[in-house]
Each structure stands twice: as structure tokens, then as C-alpha cells.
Amino acid sequence: MNREDVFAYLGADWDLVKGLIRSHLQTDVPLLEETNDRILSNSGKMLRPAVSLLTAKAIADPTDDSRCYAAATELLHNATLIHDDVADESAERRGRPTLSALLGPGPAVLVGDYWLARAVDLVVRTTHRDRTILIFAKTLTDLAEGEMLQLEKASSCDTTEADYLRIIHCKTASLFQAATETAALSVDADDAQVEAARAYGSALGIAFQIKDDILDYAGTDALGKPVGVDLKEQKITLPLLAALDGSPREAEIRQLVREIPSQPDNCERIRAFVAERDGIGLAARKLEEWVERAVRALDAFPDNKAREALVRIARYNQWRQV
């Protein structure tokens, strides 16, 4: 089941989610409307709302709340991307100029704020809002903390694997977790299923980010950003951490990372070190462990086509190249 098969399987529910996203962004400010259209035309995989709807459908028939949470997840995801591009001073995303590059960082932040506000507006209109607003609020907290911790560790270059896992939980997995947990709540799932949905989303998000970090060493620019960007920004991710584990050269390599701003050629020396130590292969084995955690979490769900699709999405992280 590929992405288009998933969308076809979700059918009218998927069409309603896309309609909610579009209608909730409508504005009579021409520049903002034009900007929103530009973002929607380059919206990427839309994986989070699809996973959200599939989670609801794996348990029961999706409800109006299910569709609202799926739409809110996509709005929130794009808001964070816009803000991240400003923070990282990124000129390009998915092969196109970022809003920050086109409009400037100030207007880009305002657009991100608008998408965030529209996501919140969707959530507070739902019948399950008392529980779900707390989940989305925690996610927003995690996103901010993760970004700040990543900036701190990029400066000190002393990232440990525990630091790394916390950063990717906050920056990536927390939103997947919110997508699946709120989806389960939207169909009045029992406590075991809510916890299973939460565990699946968290493990899926961590696996997703580990794969992205592997591709930053071994992928192509088709990923949506140039490869090697993380290292240039002094971000120590799992392939390098795996290569450093047990290496007598750890202090030397971390010093090379610290010197990247003044000596950018250090990046190639560090990449060579990762290759020599099979950092990519070691990271891939960790990725497999998180994929299996995600799959095992689904044991609490009925055996149906939606659950099968969630399994396939988790396993897709082991071989995707974009």
C-alpha cells in the first residue's frame, strides 16, 4: 500500500480533512492567502494527518473530531517547519525557496503563527477538547524545548545518545504521538488502545527522524533539503554518535565538529570517520529496533486494513530514500 493507496482507502474522510485544512486557512488578506496557497501546493507527504486518520479508523469509524485532529496536526506541522526555517536561516525546503527567503524572517514567523492559531482553533471546537488540548499544548512545549536543546548541543558539541533521543522526541516524535493519541481519543478508544496509539506514534516518529538523519549522511537532495546540512550546523546525530561509541578518537572528532564554522572541510573528515566505523549501518540497526516497537504497539488494535497500513508505514522507514 503506497501513499496514494492510503489516501484512496481513507476516501471521503481524507477529502474532508483536506477541505478542513483549506477552509480553516481562508483569509481576506491577499498576501496571506497567496502565501497559504503556496505552502499548500508544496505540502509534502502529509504523513501525520494520514497516520492520524488511520489510527482512528483502526479502532472505529472516524468522527468529526478525528478529522479535526488530523487537520490540526498538519497545520501545526507546517507552522513548525516555517518557524524552523527561520531559526535555521534555511534558504530552501523541498527544492523551493523557504518563506523566510521569499518574504523575510519577520513575515515568515507571522505566517507560522497564523497556521498555529488555526490549528488551535480547530482543536478547541471539538467535543474531546478537554483532553486533547492538553496533548497539543504538551507537544508545543516539547517542540520549543527540543529546538532550544538542539541549539545548545550544537554549540557545545557534547551531544550524547540520551540527548539525541530527547531532541528527536521533542522535535519530531511528539507531534506523531499527538496525532495518534488524539485520534484514539476521538473515537472513544479504551485506555489500552489510547496507550498503544501513543506508543505507536512516539516510536514511529523516532524511527522517522533516525531515517532522516541517516539520509543526511547517505541520501540525496531528493530528501527535500541538501544532504550534509546537519553536520554543517554542528548537529551530532545518530550515525555519528554510533560511530563515536567506543572509539578512541571521540575527543578528536568532537573537536573537529566544534571547528566546523571556521574549518568547513572538517565535515568531509567526519563523514569519512562515520563511514570507517559503519555509523550508518549501526544507526540502521537502531532504526529497526524503533520500527519493531511501533509495530508491536499495534497489537492492541483489531486486525484490519487500517492497522495493516500503519504497520506498512512503520516499516517504510527501513527502506525509504526520501
C-alpha positions in Angstrom: 0.0 0.0 0.0 1.7 3.2 -1.2 0.8 6.8 -0.2 -1.8 7.1 -2.9 -3.4 3.8 -1.9 -3.6 5.1 1.7 -5.4 8.3 0.5 -7.8 6.2 -1.6 -8.5 3.9 1.3 -9.3 6.8 3.6 -11.6 8.1 0.9 -14.2 10.7 1.9 -12.5 11.2 5.3 -9.3 12.2 3.6 -11.2 14.6 1.3 -12.9 16.2 4.4 -9.5 16.6 6.1 -8.0 18.4 3.1 -11.1 20.6 3.0 -10.8 21.4 6.7 -7.2 22.5 6.2 -8.1 24.7 3.2 -11.2 26.3 4.7 -9.5 26.9 8.1 -6.7 28.9 6.4 -9.0 31.2 4.4 -8.4 34.9 5.0 -9.3 38.2 3.3 -5.7 39.3 3.4 -4.4 38.8 -0.1 -0.7 38.3 0.7 -1.5 35.8 3.4 -4.0 33.9 1.2 -1.4 33.8 -1.6 1.2 32.6 0.8 -1.1 29.9 2.2 -1.7 28.7 -1.3 2.0 28.5 -2.0 2.5 26.3 1.1 -0.4 24.0 0.3 0.9 23.5 -3.2 4.2 22.2 -1.8 2.8 20.4 1.3 5.0 17.3 1.2 3.9 13.8 2.2 1.0 14.8 4.6 2.1 11.7 6.6 0.9 13.0 10.0 -2.7 13.5 9.2 -2.8 10.2 7.3 -1.4 8.4 10.3 -3.9 10.2 12.5 -6.9 9.1 10.4 -5.6 5.6 10.0 -5.3 5.3 13.8 -8.9 6.4 14.3 -10.0 4.0 11.5 -8.1 1.1 13.0 -10.2 1.4 16.2 -13.6 2.6 15.0 -15.2 4.8 12.3 -13.6 8.2 12.2 -15.6 11.1 13.7 -15.8 14.8 13.1 -13.2 15.1 15.9 -11.0 12.6 14.2 -10.9 14.7 11.1 -10.3 17.9 13.1 -7.3 16.4 14.9 -5.9 15.1 11.6 -6.2 18.6 10.0 -4.8 20.3 13.1 -1.8 18.1 13.1 -0.9 19.1 9.5 -1.5 22.8 10.3 0.8 22.5 13.3 3.4 20.6 11.4 3.7 23.2 8.7 3.8 26.0 11.4 6.8 24.4 13.0 8.5 23.9 9.6 8.1 27.6 8.8 9.5 28.6 12.3 12.3 26.1 12.0 13.4 27.6 8.6 13.6 31.0 10.2 15.6 29.7 13.2 17.9 27.7 10.9 18.2 30.5 8.4 17.3 27.9 5.7 17.0 29.2 2.1 15.4 26.1 0.6 12.9 23.4 1.6 11.5 20.6 -0.7 13.5 22.1 -3.6 11.9 25.5 -3.3 12.8 28.8 -1.5 11.5 29.0 2.1 9.1 31.6 3.2 11.9 33.2 5.1 13.9 33.5 2.0 11.0 34.9 0.0 9.3 37.2 2.5 12.0 37.7 5.2 12.1 36.2 8.7 9.6 38.5 10.3 6.7 37.8 7.8 7.5 34.1 7.8 7.2 34.0 11.6 3.8 35.7 11.3 2.6 33.1 8.8 3.8 30.3 11.0 1.9 31.9 13.9 -1.3 32.1 11.7 -1.1 28.4 10.9 -0.5 27.6 14.6 -3.5 29.7 15.6 -5.8 28.0 13.1 -4.7 24.6 14.4 -5.6 25.6 17.9 -9.0 26.9 16.7 -9.8 23.5 15.2 -8.9 21.7 18.4 -10.9 23.9 20.7 -14.1 23.3 18.6 -14.1 19.5 19.3 -16.1 17.5 21.8 -12.9 15.9 23.2 -11.1 19.2 23.6 -10.6 19.0 27.4 -8.2 16.1 27.0 -6.8 16.8 23.5 -5.9 20.5 24.1 -3.5 19.4 26.9 -1.9 16.9 24.5 -1.3 19.5 21.8 -0.1 22.0 24.4 2.4 19.5 25.6 3.5 19.0 22.0 4.1 22.7 21.5 6.2 22.7 24.7 8.2 19.8 23.5 8.8 21.4 20.1 10.2 24.6 21.7 12.3 22.7 24.3 13.7 20.4 21.6 14.7 23.2 19.4 16.5 25.0 22.2 18.2 21.9 23.4 19.4 21.2 19.9 20.8 24.7 19.6 22.5 24.3 23.0 24.1 21.0 22.0 25.2 22.3 18.6 27.1 24.9 20.4 28.7 22.6 23.0 29.1 19.6 20.6 28.7 17.3 23.6 25.5 15.5 22.5 25.0 12.1 24.0 22.6 9.4 22.7 20.2 10.3 25.5 20.3 14.0 24.4 19.8 13.0 20.8 16.7 10.8 21.7 15.2 13.6 23.8 15.8 16.1 20.9 14.2 13.9 18.3 11.3 13.0 20.6 10.6 16.7 21.2 11.1 17.9 17.6 9.6 15.0 15.7 8.1 12.2 17.6 5.9 14.4 19.9 3.8 15.5 17.0 3.3 12.0 15.7 2.4 11.0 19.2 -0.2 13.8 19.4 -1.6 12.8 16.1 -2.1 9.1 17.1 -3.2 9.7 20.7 -5.8 12.3 19.8 -7.0 10.1 17.0 -7.7 7.3 19.5 -9.4 9.7 21.9 -11.6 10.9 19.1 -13.2 7.5 18.7 -13.5 6.9 22.4 -10.9 4.1 22.4 -10.3 2.2 25.7 -7.3 3.1 27.8 -5.2 0.2 26.4 -5.8 1.4 22.9 -5.1 5.0 23.7 -1.7 4.0 25.3 -1.0 1.8 22.2 -1.7 4.7 19.9 0.5 6.9 21.9 3.4 4.3 21.9 3.0 3.7 18.2 3.1 7.4 17.4 6.2 8.0 19.5 8.1 5.1 18.1 7.1 5.9 14.6 8.3 9.5 15.0 11.6 8.5 16.4 12.1 6.0 13.6 11.2 8.6 11.0 13.8 11.1 12.4 16.5 8.5 12.7 15.9 7.6 9.0 16.1 11.3 8.0 19.4 11.6 10.0 20.8 8.5 8.2 19.8 10.0 4.8 21.6 13.2 5.8 24.7 11.1 5.5 23.7 8.6 2.9 20.8 10.1 0.9 20.3 12.6 -2.0 18.9 16.1 -2.2 15.6 14.5 -3.1 15.0 14.3 0.6 13.8 17.9 0.4 17.0 19.6 1.7 20.6 19.3 0.7 22.4 16.4 2.3 25.1 17.1 5.0 23.2 20.1 6.4 23.0 18.7 9.9 26.8 18.3 10.2 27.4 21.7 8.8 25.2 23.0 11.5 27.2 21.1 14.1 24.3 18.7 14.9 25.6 15.4 16.2 23.0 12.8 15.1 22.8 9.0 15.4 25.2 7.9 12.6 28.0 10.0 14.2 27.0 9.0 17.7 27.1 5.3 16.7 30.5 5.8 15.1 31.8 7.6 18.2 30.7 4.8 20.6 33.8 3.1 21.9 36.1 5.0 19.6 39.5 6.2 21.0 39.1 9.2 18.6 35.9 10.6 20.2 37.6 13.7 21.7 39.3 14.4 18.4 36.2 14.1 16.3 34.1 16.2 18.7 36.8 18.9 18.4 36.5 18.7 14.6 32.8 19.3 14.9 33.4 22.4 17.1 35.7 23.8 14.5 33.4 23.4 11.5 32.4 27.1 11.4 36.0 28.1 10.8 37.1 24.9 9.0 34.2 23.6 6.9 36.4 20.9 5.3 36.2 19.1 8.7 32.8 17.8 7.5 34.4 15.5 5.0 36.9 14.2 7.6 34.0 13.5 10.0 31.9 11.8 7.2 34.9 9.6 6.4 35.2 8.6 10.1 31.5 7.7 10.1 32.0 5.5 7.1 35.0 3.8 8.5 33.2 3.0 11.7 30.0 1.9 9.9 28.0 4.6 11.7 25.2 4.4 9.1 24.9 0.6 9.5 24.8 0.9 13.3 22.2 3.6 13.1 20.1 1.5 10.8 20.1 -1.3 13.4 18.8 1.2 16.0 16.2 2.3 13.4 15.0 -1.3 13.0 14.5 -1.5 16.8 12.2 1.5 16.9 10.3 0.3 13.9 9.6 -3.0 15.7 8.5 -1.1 18.8 6.0 0.8 16.7 4.7 -2.4 15.1 4.4 -4.2 18.4 2.3 -1.4 19.9 -0.3 -2.1 17.3 -1.1 -5.5 18.8 -3.8 -3.7 20.9 -5.7 -2.8 17.7 -8.2 -5.0 15.8 -6.7 -6.9 12.8 -8.0 -4.8 9.9 -6.8 -2.9 6.8 -6.1 0.4 8.7 -3.8 -1.4 11.2 -2.1 -3.1 8.2 -1.5 0.3 6.7 0.0 1.6 10.0 2.4 -1.4 10.0 3.5 -0.7 6.4 4.1 3.0 7.2 6.3 2.0 10.2 8.3 -0.5 8.1 8.6 2.0 5.2 11.2 3.9 7.3 13.6 1.0 6.9 13.9 1.4 3.1 12.7 4.8 2.1 15.1 7.1 0.3 13.2 10.4 0.5 
